Each structure stands twice: as structure tokens, then as C-alpha cells.
């Protein structure tokens, strides 16, 4: 419910996928939350997606390139089925606990040369999550048109 409320107004979704053994498999399984959240984001009209592969410090071995590539391949396959273009999605290996690849490139993943996305509007590339967030394209908003606001409830108050 909380995820739906926030996503309905979002310009971009950041799908955080746990890289830990068993955690990723649980999330990407048939009724897993990773699948559910990616599908809901697309269904609610979120056109842009960033995938953060988190907990890279708890892979076996730690900061495993093979594990990142395995997860990237599997998530790419799933989001393509939903309707996202994997070429337009930044995949970033991160460790939120240690701050790796969050705000600046990590020295613990020298194999990661950076993410790059290709979309109709052009290409973008970077090394960390903040750069992927900075690279999202703001959708065109009809600012020249009259203001519209979503209504949540209408109350009839008697006696007025």
C-alpha cells in the first residue's frame, strides 16, 4: 500500500535488489517483492527505472562481479517482460552499509567500469547511484495549462 501511494506520482523508480545469497532469489521468485514492485512501478506509469544491487559486501566472495552480472542478467530479463527497456536502465552495484558506489565510486569494485543507458533522448553514463539519479529525465509537465489537483475524498457537510 505504501509503495503504491508513493509510486503513483514518481518520475523514476529505484529498485533495490539484495545481492546476498538467498535474498535475491527470494525477491525474484514467482511471488517475490522485487518482481511485485517492478511490475507495480511500470503499471502505475513510472517510465524510468534504476536498479541498485545492494549488499555487495555480503556476496561470496565480497563484492563479486559474477554475482552482480548474474543479478543484472536475471533482473534485465524480468523487467523486459514487464515492458521496460533494459538498455535504458542503470544497474549500479552498491553497499548501503559501507556507502560503496552511493555518492562516489568505490575502490572495492575495480571491475565496475560504470553504468550507461541508451534512450531516445540520448545516452547517459556514470559510476555511482547519485549520478544515475541525476541522469533521470524530468517528464514534460503541462505548466501552461490550468492547475489540476488529485482529489482523495469529497465530504458533504449538512447545515451550511
Secondary structure as UniProt FT lines:
FT   HELIX           2..7
FT   TURN            8..9
FT   STRAND          12..18
FT   TURN            21..22
FT   HELIX           23..28
FT   TURN            30..31
FT   HELIX           33..43
FT   TURN            44..45
FT   STRAND          48..54
FT   HELIX           56..58
FT   TURN            62..63
FT   HELIX           65..82
FT   HELIX           86..88
FT   STRAND          90..93
FT   TURN            96..99
FT   TURN            101..102
FT   TURN            107..108
FT   TURN            110..111
FT   STRAND          115..119
FT   TURN            120..121
FT   STRAND          122..126
FT   HELIX           129..134
FT   TURN            143..144
FT   TURN            158..159
//
